[in-house]
Amino acid sequence: MITERVTGETFAEQVARRVVRPLGLTGTYVPGDEAEIRGPHARHYSTNHVPGADAEVHDVTEMNASAAWAAGGMVSHAADLDRFFTALLQDRLLPRAQHEEMFATAPTPEGKWIPGAPTYGLGMSSLRLPGGRTVWGMGGAINGSFSFAYGTRDGERLVVQNVNGDWNDPIGLFMEVLEAEFGPAD
C-alpha cells in the first residue's frame, strides 16, 4: 500500500514495471480478481485443510487469490522464479543498500512451518540444511500449490520447485530435494 501511495500506480503495475519487464519474465503477473491462470500451468489440488488420509481432494486451480495480494497473490512459473531469484541473489535487481538489507535476517519463532531454523529478512530467508549448508531464497503457498526457490548466496546454484498438492508434507519433500542438491557443507 505504501508503494501504491508513493508511486500512484497499483501493486500490479509496479511489479510489471520494476520486475517483470526488466527481467523478461513471461509467466509472472498479479492476477487481481482473475480466477483463471493465464497460459499453460499445472492444476492445483487441495484437501482444503481437512485432515485424514481419506480427505476428499478438490481441483482448486481456478480461484480468486486477491486476498493474498502482495503476500502471495501472484502467478509465476519455475523458469521465471529461477530468473528472478538468480537476479536477486546476484545483486542485479536492487540498489546495493536495499540488497544488503534484504539479507540482514533474524531467526523465526520456534515452530515456524519451515524446518531448518529459517531466518527472515525483507523478502528473503535462509535455511540451514541438515548437512550444515545454508541456502537463500523464499517459499510460499496457497491452496493446492507450494512453490520454493532456494540457492547459494551468490546465485550460482538454485533449485526451484512447485508441488501442486497441499497434503503429504510438500515442505518435507522440498527439504529433501534441497539436501540432495546442495548436500553437506564443505
Order of alpha helices (4+ residues) and beta strands (2+ residues): alpha-alpha-beta-beta-alpha-alpha-beta-beta-beta-beta-beta-beta-alpha
